[in-house]
Amino acid sequence: MTRQPPPGRQKACFTTGSIMRHVIVMAGTGAIGLMAVFAVDMLNMVYIGHLNDPALTAAIGFAGAVLGLQIAVSIGMTIGLSAATAREIGAGRHEEARHIASSSLIVTLVVALLLGLITSLAAHPVLHLFGAQGDALEHATAYLHVVSPFLPLICVGMAASSLMRVVGDAKGSMHITLLGAVVAAVLDPLMIFGLHEGLTGAAISTVLSRLVVAAAGLRGALRHDMIARPDFSRILPDARHVAGVAMPAILTNLATPVAGAYVTGAMASFGLEAVGGQASIERMVPVLFSLVFALTGSVGPIMAQNLGAGQYDRVRETLTAALKLVMLSVGSTWVLLAALQDYVVAGFHAQGNAALLIHLFCSWTIGAFLFVGMLFVANAAFNNLGFPLYSTAFNWGRATLGTIPFVWFGSRFGPAGVQLGHAAGGIVFGSLAVITAFRVTRTLSSPCPAHVPAGPGEVPVSDVPTVSAEAAMAELDELEAPAFRETDRSEDHVKTDH
């Protein structure tokens, strides 16, 4: 009689069979969920564009830069909660995990409430610092006044959803993400056009969507018995425990929105149409390259399993297969978008500099995402092969040295120069990252490698330019799969959410 594997043990299914098939299946299924959620954000921008007011489209861009910083903090806190509770679950300490979850939710609520209120109160000067002026400044401020105070809703929803992933209910977690996206997709046109609320209607739709996500997330976490009655004596010790992972994750995740805020500020000097065009492109990119973004979370488990099995050649093959898929995705999308660029411009009702930027993106700078994809795949390799600090270094390197000097120089040549400068910085750091990733995989053949696979405190980073909380949750469903080492007397094995 064949002995069944012990409960809770996961089969190392990626150590045999075609690597390319594993990469395509993992990334393809992940891309479906990501594309569905990101498409809602893009449609929201299309709806606002149909109001034919450049100040409104620019306001979306300015507000998105601020909200991106909030979401980065939310992602970091969620990753910390997931890492801490998953380790306790893996060790068989379910009750401890429940108390940590309860304490973390309280801290998350307090931090999110403070951050949301401070952002709402300081919205006007912060947006002005980012370059917003006139009607765009007023519209963006009004949007943040509605949305920011309700930041705790989506933070709780994200945290509760992560608790479901910890116990293996990834499908249920994704359903919550999609539920929030569906609510937003239904309410956006109703509030914007049906009730003639414009950008305020979009803000109200966002708040209602977050309410649904929070309620559904808490219901799911409670159904899995992952939240205990609060013990206030444990809150500070548990918070310190979670912060050990959350703080590095927050710092890493802030890289992308910080760079985005700088680019938005640079575009602002060329008028509302330039900001609106940039905002439109930022909402197209995740939809167009959902497959590329999904690769970051998809190739990690494949690399980690083969590393654990000592099959270093399959680790290198996974890196190569992922890069081939990036090239195929970017190349085919480039050809398609170059042919349909006039329809894209018309869909966003873009004019002037906005149309110029979209045409430039569809014709040329879209090709730079080949190197951005290389950076994503390299980050996955670093995180899962024991070099997580490399991910942090390349993320912040791209956000600073790969953004500020390039964009500053490009701004001398107008908004097109800003876009070209930003793309050029991505090419430099994407190339450096993937070269480093191949060097890392070559060191794996040594009998005593200097590094080991990521442990409980070393979590994947996020580099998807999320533009909404729902999009961030979809990103976490694909990216947040930290590997936790659980040792017993017979073997070490890797547990993941996938």
C-alpha angles and dihedrals in degrees: 000000000000113000114234118230115258116269114271093023114123122215115241092237095163096062092079135041132034113337092204090053091051091050094048094047095046095044094040095054092044092049092059093062094042093049093050093054097040090049090064090058091049092049090050088058090048090052092051090047090057089063086072094223114127089197090063095050090046090049089057089054094049094044090046091057090056095042089050089064090051092049091049089058090046092051091050093051090047093051090050092051092047094048094049097046095041091056091053092047090050090052091050094250099129095157091053090051091052092053093047089050092050093049092046093051090054092049090045091053093050095045093045093048092050093045092047095049094045090049091049093049094045096038096110098052093038093052090046088053088055090055102264115149140168119354093352090058092049094046093047091047092051090049092053091045088061100039107034100064088059094056090112090066095062093038090056090045092052093046094048091046090053090054088057090053090050090063092044101262095128091146092054090048092052090049089059090052092050091046090058090048093049092050090051092046091054098041099042098070091036093054097036100043108010096050094025093231096137115190091354088058090054089052092050090049089053092052093049090048090052091050091055092047092050093049094046092045094051090047090053094047092048091048088057090047092239100138123071130196106279117265105197093197089065099048099091097041091046091046091054089049093052093041090064087073101023098057096055089044091051092049092049094046092050090067097080099046091044090056090045091052091052092050091048090052090050091050091048091069088066097053141263095299091060092051091046092050091050091048090051091052092048089057094047096050099068091048094048094045103034088126091055093047092047090056091071092066096031102057094045097077091043092054094042095052094048091045089053090049091051092241096138094164089061090051090057090044090054091054091050093046091051091051091050089053090050090053092049093048096047094042096051093043091049092054092046096047094045089057095045100038095115090057091048091054091048091048092057092041086232121176137175114353091000091060090043092055094046091049090049091050094048093046104039125348093057085077090067088071087075086072093041087055089051089055091051093051092045090052089054090052093048093049096048099039097053103267103103094148089064088063091052091048095050093043093053091038090057091044093052117018091024094050117025102053094037094048092042091054093042092051088072087072099049132256091320088058091052091054093045091048092051090049092049092054090053090052092054097048095038090055093047092047096052092046088052091047091056090049089052092052090051090058091059093079092069114102093234109033115198093232136048132208117285116283131207095289095048110079135175118267127229123233102164111120095236115194100185139028091248089054089050090053091051088050091052091050087061103030107034101082104124115184115236121200113222117182128198131164095277110038150347118241137178122239121200138171091243 
